Amino acid sequence: MPPSWACVLALTGKLMAESTASNGAHAHTANAQLPLVVQALRYEIDGVTLIDGLDLTLHGGGITVLMGPNGAGKSVLLRLLHGLLQPSAGIVSWHGTPNGKATRMRQALVFQRPVLLRRSVVANVEFALKLTTHAKPPAALALLAKVGLAQRATQPARLLSGGEQQRLAMARALALQPQVLFMDEPTASLDPASVLAIEQIAKAASQESTKIIWVTHDLGQTQRVADDVVFLHHGRITEHTEASSFFSAPSSSAAQDYVNGRLVL
């Protein structure tokens, strides 16, 4: 189901405001939002518990992947961390500050299905740049060049291919120079070349001090991009470990089944 227009504007914390185990390997001291601390987080809807008493701490740097079977609570957790959903109980805090408008304004989110403005490619990025609070935001064409779309700047955004639209969504998110970039299965329906392009963009952003928190069900992708893995099952974290350890020796039975291609019930 495509996101609502309000959710599209929530692509970045600023847009939303307008519309409605530590990995350490790539630590960036410039990221003032981290650590992220989650305590006793719970989320219920219509009497169904989707996130159940979850605790989590994430530090700066690198790419953290949220994994788990369908219905594990990955996307719900991502939205709770970003503040698009309010928890039924528990606390989400960024560097000691409770989740709220101030924290969301330093974050961005890329959805699985981008919904673009009915404008040109470059105008989509310029719209986001107008909302930035940075004194010297990057130029729109420079951002498009980073994602390989500079030659399509004047074309209508809606005429781009699916992979190109997602690259534009990445450029629009990065326009605000977020300290944290959330990615909710952004490559789920893309061709291999587009998947590779999105992965490369995310890795480059990570190397430039943006923390990436990425939801994916793709084991191969996780092996390619993750520094650490948070594995969820029935709304709980069964393990949080470095990616190499997760694949070589998953500690929970659910993660062992998942890594080995067995059904996780």
N, C-alpha and C positions, 0 to 999 in steps of 0.2 A: 504494500500500500504506500503510495507516494506521500512524502511529508506535506503537512499543511503549509500555507504561505508563511504563517507565523514561525513555523519551525525552520523554514528556509532562511528567514531573516535571523534566526538563531544560529546560523552558520558560524557567526562569531558572537562572543558575548556582547559586543557593542551593537551588532545588528539586532540581537534579541532585545536589548534594552530599548532600542528604537521601536521595535514592533510590539511588543507586549511587555622479597628479600632484596633491598637496594641493589641496583646493578653496578653502580660506581664506575663502570668501565669508560663511560663518556661523560663524567660529571661536569656540570657547568655551573660555576659559582654565580654567574649572572642571573640565574633563574630564581627570582625572589619569591615565587609562588610555592616552591617545594621546600620541605616535604609535604606530601599529601597524607593526611591521617584520617582514616575511617574507623569509627568505633561503634560497635553494636548496631550496625546499619540494618534497618528492616524496611521492607516495602510491601504493602498489601494492597490489593485492588479487588473489590467485590468478594471479600472474604478469602481470597487466594493469596498465599504468601509467595512472592516472587524472589525476594531477597531476605535471607533469614539470619539475622544476627551476625553480620559480616564485619570482620576487622581486617584492615589493610593499611600498610604504610609504603609509599613510593617516594623515592628520592630523585634528585635531578639527573638528567642525562639519559641518552639512549632511547630505545624503543621498548615499551612494555606491551606485550600482547595478552589480551584477555581471550582465553579459549574455553571450550566446553561444548557439549552436545546441544542440539536444538532445545530451547526451553530452559537452559541452565541459568539464564539471567544476565547474559553478557551485555546486551544492548540496554537493558534496564539499568544495570549498574553504571554503564557509561553515561546515561542521561542523569542519573543521580549525582555522579561526580561533577558533571557540568552544570547542574542546577536546573535542567529542564523539567525534572521531576523532583518533588519534595518528599523526603523519606517519611514513612509512618512513624519511625523511631530511629534514634541514633544520631550520630554527628559526622559531618563531612567538613574538614577544615583544611585550608591551604596556608601553610606557614603560620599556623596559629590563628588564622582569620576564618570565621565561619563562612560557609558557602553563601554567596549572595551576589548582588550586582557588581560589586567592586572586584570580586575574583573572576566573574564571567567575562568582564571587559578585557581581561588579559588572556583569554582563551579563545579557541576556535574549534569548530566541529564540521567535519565533512561527512555527509550522509552517503548511504549506498546509492541513492538515486538523486543526483543533483537536479534542482529546479532553478532554472536561470531566469534572469530578468529579460524581458522582451526588448533587448537592446543589442548593440554590437558586442563583440568579444571584449574589446578594450573598455567599453562603457561599463560592463559588469565589474571589472576590476576597479575602475575609477570610482564607482559608487562606494565600494568598500573603503577605498583610500580616503574619501571625504569624511569618513567616520573615525579615522584614526586620530589618536591623541599624540602620536609621536611627532617630534619636531621636524624630522626629515624622513618621511616615509619613502620607501622605494618607489620609483616611477612605474606606472602601469606597464609600459612596454618592456621595462627591465624584468618585471615579474612574469610577463608573458614569455619572454625569452627563456627564463628559467624552466618553464614547463613546455617549451617547444611550440608555442602558439603565436609567436610574434608576427609571422607571415599571414596569420588569419585575423589580425587585430580588428579590421574594419568589417568583417563578415558578421551576419546575424548569429548570435550565440546558439539559437535554436537549430541552426543548420549544421552544427558540428556533429561528428559521430559520437557515439556513447563514450568512448575512451577520451576523446578530445573534450567533451563536456566535463568529464570528471577531472581532467587536468586543469580546466578553467576553474572548477570549484576549488581545487587546491591552490591555485594562484590567488583566488579571491579570499580564501582563508588566510593565506600567508601575508596578504596585504597589510593586515593589522599587526604583523610581527608578534604573533602570540607566544607567550611563554610555554603554553601547553596546547597541543593540537590533538583533539580527539578524532579518531577515524573509525566509522562504523561500517565495516565490510565494504570499503569503497571500491574494491575490485571484483566483487562477487559475480557480476555478469559481464565482465570485460574479456576481450581476446588477450592471448598471451603477451603480445607486444605492448598493449595498454597496461596490463598488469605490471610488466617490468618497468614501464615509464613511471607509474604511480609509486612503486617501491623505491625507485631511484630518487624521485622528488622528496619522498618522506625521509630517506636516509640523509640526503643533503640538508634538509631542514633540521634534522636531529644533530648533525655535525655543526650547525650554526646556532646551537644553544636552545632549540625548541624541544621540549619533552614531548614524545609521541606516545599516546595511549591508544592502541589499535585493537579493535575487535575483528577476529577472523576465525573461520572454522577450518581454514586451509593449513594442513600440517606442513606442506612444502613451503608455503609462504612464511610461516612462522620460523622455520629453519633458516630461511634466507634473511629475515629482517630482525628477529627478536633478540634483544639482549637478556630479557627475563620474561618469564611466562607466569601468568596468574590463571590457574585452572579452576573453573567453576562447575559445580554439579548440584542440581536442586537448590540453587540460590545460595550455596555456600562455597567458600574457597577450600578446596581440598589440598592445594599446595601452591606455593609461590617460590619460584627458584630460578636460577640462571637457566637460560635456554639450553645450554649444553647438557646440564644435569637433568633437565626435564626429559630430553629425548633419550639420554643414555640410561637413566635409572629413575623413572617416575615412581614416586613413593606411594601414591594412592592407587587402589585397585581400579577406580574409575579412569584415572589418567593412563594407567597401564593398558586398559582395554582400548581407550581412545587412540593412543599412539600405535597400537598394534592392529588397528582397523576393525576391532570388534564392536558390536553394538553396546552402547552405554545406556542402561535402563535406569 
